[in-house]
Amino acid sequence: MAKARLSAVNSAAQPPVVKAYETGGKAAATRLRLLDAAAHVLAEKGFAGMRLSDVGEVAGVQAPAIYYHFSNKEDLAGEVFVAGLIRCRLTLESTLRAHEDEDPLERLAIAIDAHLRMTARQSDYARAWMHRITGDVPAQVQELCQPDERAYGRVWTRLITEAKDAGLLRDDIDAKVAQQLVIGALNALSFTWKPGRTSVDVLALSAQQILLSGLSFEERDWSRFDSSEDSLVSS
């Protein structure tokens, strides 16, 4: 287990930033630098390809010194995955607060767009935790992530439930099953998407059209709805 639980803060203007674990000092700065370096290595190579020597090289820290801050590779990777989950959840919640006046189906469309743009921005932390879907992450690390995975899932369950309660989704849809399918599809898209293949705008719009046409009986112009700042077109 980690020596200290990370904390995160949300900013309306900037993505959430993971803060140091201790109050100031060289040790706190080194620990945070190691987390950033590990996120970069995990984003590029995944858990199986991550070596502590690579993390140390990126962070400018001798590999043996990493054990002062983290017990092992699993401990370090788990902290990075949790940080990525927290950042994604807080960013999504911040985005949804900025669009509270939209109807539930439109908020669901904005959430789909926001999830894809979070990973398309090439955030190391977001891309790192996407690697968990490859199945090479040990069970103890997956277990560490579960509380924050559930917290992120609850945001989506709430969105889908609100849309269903408003009569905007098909009657025979189970909110929990829909949540699992939507997140699974978005994670798969985020993991395989390459910038040179298609633009994030096309990616997000295609996801909105495919997913929402399965959930809802309504047809709408989802090109009006994306989560970029000042991008929501008024009617």
C-alpha positions as CSV (number, residue, x, y, z in Angstrom):
1,M,0.0,0.0,0.0
2,A,1.0,3.6,-0.5
3,K,2.7,5.4,2.3
4,A,0.3,8.3,2.0
5,R,-3.0,8.7,0.1
6,L,-2.9,11.3,-2.7
7,S,-5.2,14.3,-2.7
8,A,-6.4,16.4,-5.6
9,V,-8.0,19.8,-6.1
10,N,-10.2,21.0,-8.8
11,S,-9.7,24.2,-10.8
12,A,-12.3,25.6,-13.2
13,A,-9.6,27.0,-15.5
14,Q,-7.1,24.2,-15.4
15,P,-7.3,20.4,-15.1
16,P,-7.1,19.1,-11.5
17,V,-3.5,19.0,-10.2
18,V,-2.3,16.3,-7.8
19,K,-0.7,17.9,-4.8
20,A,2.4,16.9,-2.9
21,Y,1.9,14.3,-0.1
22,E,3.8,16.2,2.5
23,T,4.0,19.9,3.4
24,G,6.8,21.2,1.3
25,G,10.4,20.0,1.4
26,K,12.7,18.2,-1.0
27,A,11.1,14.7,-0.3
28,A,7.7,16.0,-1.3
29,A,9.0,17.5,-4.5
30,T,10.9,14.3,-5.4
31,R,7.8,12.1,-4.7
32,L,5.7,14.2,-7.0
33,R,8.4,14.2,-9.7
34,L,8.5,10.4,-9.5
35,L,4.7,10.2,-9.9
36,D,4.9,12.4,-12.9
37,A,7.7,10.3,-14.4
38,A,5.9,7.1,-13.7
39,A,2.7,8.4,-15.4
40,H,4.8,9.2,-18.5
41,V,6.4,5.8,-18.6
42,L,3.1,4.0,-17.9
43,A,1.4,6.1,-20.6
44,E,4.0,5.0,-23.1
45,K,4.7,1.4,-22.1
46,G,1.9,0.2,-19.9
47,F,2.5,-1.7,-16.6
48,A,4.2,-4.7,-18.1
49,G,6.7,-2.5,-19.9
50,M,7.4,-0.1,-17.0
51,R,10.8,-0.4,-15.2
52,L,11.7,1.6,-12.2
53,S,15.0,2.4,-13.8
54,D,13.1,4.1,-16.6
55,V,11.1,6.1,-14.1
56,G,14.2,7.1,-12.3
57,E,15.8,8.3,-15.5
58,V,12.8,10.4,-16.5
59,A,12.6,11.9,-13.0
60,G,16.3,12.4,-12.6
61,V,16.5,10.1,-9.6
62,Q,18.6,7.1,-8.9
63,A,16.5,4.0,-9.1
64,P,17.3,2.7,-5.6
65,A,16.1,6.0,-4.2
66,I,12.6,5.3,-5.5
67,Y,12.2,2.8,-2.7
68,Y,12.4,5.6,-0.1
69,H,9.0,6.8,-1.5
70,F,7.4,3.7,-2.9
71,S,7.5,0.1,-1.7
72,N,7.6,-1.4,-5.2
73,K,6.5,-1.0,-8.8
74,E,2.9,-2.0,-8.0
75,D,2.7,0.7,-5.2
76,L,4.0,3.4,-7.6
77,A,1.7,2.4,-10.5
78,G,-1.3,2.2,-8.2
79,E,-0.8,5.7,-7.1
80,V,-0.5,6.9,-10.7
81,F,-3.7,5.1,-11.8
82,V,-5.6,6.5,-8.9
83,A,-4.4,10.0,-9.7
84,G,-5.5,9.6,-13.3
85,L,-9.0,8.4,-12.2
86,I,-9.3,11.3,-9.8
87,R,-8.2,13.9,-12.4
88,C,-10.7,12.5,-14.9
89,R,-13.6,12.5,-12.5
90,L,-12.9,16.0,-11.2
91,T,-12.6,17.3,-14.7
92,L,-15.8,15.7,-15.8
93,E,-17.7,17.0,-12.8
94,S,-16.3,20.5,-13.4
95,T,-17.4,20.3,-17.1
96,L,-20.9,19.1,-16.1
97,R,-21.3,22.0,-13.6
98,A,-20.6,24.4,-16.5
99,H,-23.5,22.9,-18.4
100,E,-26.1,22.4,-15.6
101,D,-28.8,24.2,-17.6
102,E,-28.7,21.6,-20.5
103,D,-31.2,18.8,-20.5
104,P,-30.0,15.4,-19.2
105,L,-29.5,13.9,-22.7
106,E,-27.4,16.8,-23.8
107,R,-25.4,16.6,-20.6
108,L,-24.7,12.9,-21.4
109,A,-23.5,14.0,-24.9
110,I,-21.2,16.6,-23.3
111,A,-19.9,13.9,-20.9
112,I,-19.0,11.6,-23.8
113,D,-17.2,14.4,-25.5
114,A,-15.4,15.4,-22.3
115,H,-14.2,11.9,-21.6
116,L,-12.6,11.5,-25.0
117,R,-11.0,15.0,-25.0
118,M,-9.5,14.3,-21.6
119,T,-7.5,11.4,-23.0
120,A,-6.9,13.0,-26.4
121,R,-5.1,15.9,-24.7
122,Q,-2.4,13.3,-24.1
123,S,-2.5,13.7,-20.3
124,D,0.0,11.2,-19.1
125,Y,-2.1,10.4,-16.0
126,A,-5.3,9.8,-18.1
127,R,-3.4,7.7,-20.7
128,A,-1.7,5.7,-18.0
129,W,-4.8,4.5,-16.3
130,M,-6.3,3.5,-19.7
131,H,-3.5,0.9,-19.9
132,R,-5.3,-1.1,-17.2
133,I,-7.7,-2.5,-19.8
134,T,-4.9,-4.5,-21.3
135,G,-5.2,-6.9,-18.4
136,D,-1.5,-6.9,-17.4
137,V,-2.1,-5.0,-14.1
138,P,-1.8,-7.2,-10.9
139,A,-4.9,-7.8,-8.9
140,Q,-3.7,-5.8,-5.9
141,V,-3.3,-2.7,-8.1
142,Q,-6.7,-3.2,-9.6
143,E,-8.1,-3.4,-6.1
144,L,-6.4,-0.2,-5.1
145,C,-8.2,1.6,-8.0
146,Q,-11.6,0.2,-7.4
147,P,-13.0,2.9,-5.0
148,D,-12.1,5.7,-7.5
149,E,-13.3,3.6,-10.4
150,R,-16.7,3.3,-8.7
151,A,-16.8,7.0,-8.0
152,Y,-16.2,7.8,-11.6
153,G,-18.8,5.2,-12.6
154,R,-21.3,6.8,-10.3
155,V,-21.1,10.1,-12.2
156,W,-22.1,8.2,-15.4
157,T,-24.8,6.2,-13.6
158,R,-26.3,9.5,-12.3
159,L,-26.3,11.0,-15.8
160,I,-27.9,8.0,-17.4
161,T,-30.5,7.7,-14.6
162,E,-31.4,11.4,-14.9
163,A,-31.9,11.1,-18.6
164,K,-34.0,8.0,-18.2
165,D,-36.1,9.6,-15.4
166,A,-36.7,12.5,-17.8
167,G,-38.2,10.1,-20.4
168,L,-35.3,10.7,-22.8
169,L,-34.0,7.1,-22.9
170,R,-35.5,3.9,-24.0
171,D,-37.7,2.3,-21.4
172,D,-36.0,-1.1,-21.5
173,I,-32.5,0.2,-20.7
174,D,-30.9,-0.7,-17.4
175,A,-28.9,2.3,-16.1
176,K,-26.1,0.3,-14.6
177,V,-25.6,-1.8,-17.7
178,A,-25.7,1.3,-19.9
179,Q,-23.1,2.9,-17.7
180,Q,-20.8,-0.1,-18.0
181,L,-21.2,-0.2,-21.8
182,V,-20.7,3.5,-22.3
183,I,-17.5,3.7,-20.2
184,G,-16.2,0.5,-21.7
185,A,-16.7,1.8,-25.2
186,L,-15.1,5.2,-24.4
187,N,-12.1,3.6,-22.7
188,A,-11.6,1.3,-25.7
189,L,-11.8,4.3,-28.1
190,S,-9.4,6.4,-26.0
191,F,-6.9,3.6,-25.8
192,T,-6.8,2.9,-29.5
193,W,-7.2,6.4,-30.9
194,K,-4.3,7.9,-32.8
195,P,-4.2,11.6,-33.7
196,G,-3.1,11.1,-37.2
197,R,-6.0,8.7,-38.0
198,T,-8.9,11.0,-37.2
199,S,-9.5,14.2,-35.4
200,V,-10.8,14.2,-31.8
201,D,-13.9,16.2,-33.0
202,V,-14.8,13.4,-35.4
203,L,-14.1,10.8,-32.7
204,A,-16.3,12.5,-30.2
205,L,-19.2,13.1,-32.6
206,S,-19.1,9.5,-33.8
207,A,-19.2,8.3,-30.3
208,Q,-22.1,10.6,-29.4
209,Q,-24.1,9.5,-32.4
210,I,-23.5,5.8,-32.0
211,L,-23.9,5.6,-28.2
212,L,-26.8,8.0,-27.9
213,S,-28.7,6.5,-30.8
214,G,-28.7,3.2,-28.9
215,L,-29.7,4.7,-25.6
216,S,-32.3,7.2,-26.8
217,F,-35.2,7.2,-29.2
218,E,-34.5,10.9,-30.1
219,E,-32.4,12.1,-33.0
220,R,-30.4,15.3,-32.4
221,D,-27.6,17.2,-33.9
222,W,-24.8,16.2,-31.5
223,S,-22.3,18.4,-33.4
224,R,-23.7,21.2,-31.3
225,F,-22.4,19.8,-28.1
226,D,-18.8,19.5,-27.1
227,S,-17.1,20.2,-23.8
228,S,-14.5,22.7,-25.1
229,E,-14.6,26.2,-23.5
230,D,-17.2,28.4,-25.1
231,S,-18.0,25.7,-27.6
232,L,-21.7,25.1,-26.7
233,V,-23.8,26.6,-29.5
234,S,-26.9,28.3,-28.3
235,S,-30.2,27.5,-29.9
